[in-house]
Amino acid sequence: MITAIYPGSFDPITNGHLDILKRASRIFDKVVVTVMENPRKKPMFSLEERLEMLKVTTAGIANVEVDCYRGLLINYVKEKQARVIIKGLRAITDFEVEFQMALINRKLDQDIETMFMMTSGQHSYLSSSIVKEVASYGGNVESLVPPCVYKKIVRMYKEGTL
């Protein structure tokens, strides 16, 4: 059984993330989508909210598990007895950053592979940062995120917490 880890901040999860996740779930026996805590970032959503949105969004995908981790990714991958790290790519700028991370992970553990997956064309411009920026100006992000995320963003916008 091959387990893959799909790490990210998922703040919030977008349709681009979901596209990569669904496709990865068809390749691997198990995919653990993992919210990585980054103390240097101030997230829009709490860790608990991001986990809940991921659980709701992935409920229909049988071989997907949702988890969170704070620390070195390679240590988490070993804890989960996974063999692959999945990274989604939108553009060449993503590749430069992700390639560097893949090389350091490979240096730390040569038995762990990184698999790069290109996002589908309709999501190539999409990022969590774009979603947050558009939403902060009152723009409609309904087509950019799963329904449960959209509802949460609308509620936050109405409450003035966005």
N, C-alpha and C positions, 0 to 999 in steps of 0.2 A: 504494500500500500504506500503510495507516494502522497505526502502531505506538503502543501505549499502555504506559505505565509504571504498575505497581501497587506503590507503595512501602510499606514498613512495617518494624517491628522483627521481626515474626513470631517472637516469643519466648514460646511456640512458635506455630506455625501452628495455627489452630483450624479446625473445620468451617465456621465463619462466614467466615473468610478464603477457604477453599476454595470456598465457595458463590459469593462475589463473583468470584473468579478464573475459575471455570468459566463463569459467565454473561458475563463480559467477553470471554472467549476466543471466544464465539459472535458477538460484535459486531465485534471488531477482527481485522485480519489477523494481527497479532502482539501478544502481551502479554509484557512483561518484568517478572516479579515480582522486586522488588529489595529485598534486605535492606539497610536503611539503618543504618549504624553511628551510634550516638549516644553520645559519650563521657561524657555526664551520667548515663546509665543503666547499672546493673550487671545484665547479662542472666543469665538462668538457664542458657541454652545458649550455647556459643561461636559465633562467626560461622560457623566450619566446620560445626558441628553443625546450625545453622539452614539453611545452604545445602544440606547433605546431605538433611535432612528435606524441604525444598522440592523437591529434585530427585526424590526417591523419590515424593513425593505427587503431583507433576505429570507424572510419566513418561508417563502415558497421554493427555496433552493435547498434540497435535502442534504447535500454534502458540504454546506457552508456553516462554519462556526464563527461566532463573534466574540472577541476578547479585547483586552487592553493590556498595555505594558508600558512601564517607564524604565528606561535603561538602554543598554546596548542591544541593538536588534539581533546581532549574531548570537548573543546569549539566549534570547527568547527563542530563536529558531532551534537552537540545540535543546532547550527545555521541552519544546513541542515535538522533538524528534522529527523535524521537517527536513527536507532536502533542498527546497527551492524557495527563493524569494521572488515574488512577482512585483514588477514595477511597470506602471503604465507610462507611456510616452506620448506627448502631443506634438512636440516640435524639437528642433535641434538643441534648443536651450535646455530642455528637460534632459536630453541625452547626456550633455556635458556633466551636469550635476549627478545624475544617476549612475553614469559610467564610473565616476570617481568613487562613489559610494560602493558600487559593486566591486571595484578593485580592492578597496580596503577590507570589505567583507571577505573577499577571496583570500587576502593576505592573512586575516584572522582565522579562517577555517577553509581549507581547500576542498572540503567535502560538500560545502554548501554552494549551490549554483544560483545565479540571478537570471531570471527570464524576463526580458523586455517584451512588452506587448504594446503595439501601436494602437492608439485609440481609433475608433471608427471615425470616418471623415466628418460625420455630422456633429461630433463632439470635440473636434480638434482645437477649438478656440476656448473650450470650457474649463474653468478652474473654480475651486472653492472661493478664491479671492475675487474673481469676477462676479460670482453669485452674490457675495457679501456686498461688494461695491454697488452693483445694480440695485439690490434690495435696499441699501442704505439711502438711495435717492428716490425710493418709492417705485422703482421699475418692476415690471412683472417678470418673475423668475419661474413661473409655473412650468414652462417647458424645459427648464434646465435641471430640475431636481425631482426626486420621487415625490409622490403626493403627500406623504406624511411630513416631509421636510418643508414643502411649500406651506402646508397648514401652520407649521410651527413658526416659520418666518413671518407669515401674515399676522399671526397672533402677536409676535414680538413687536412687529411694526406698529400695530394698533395700540399696544400697551406702552409704546414709546421706549421699549428696552433695546431697540435696535439702533 
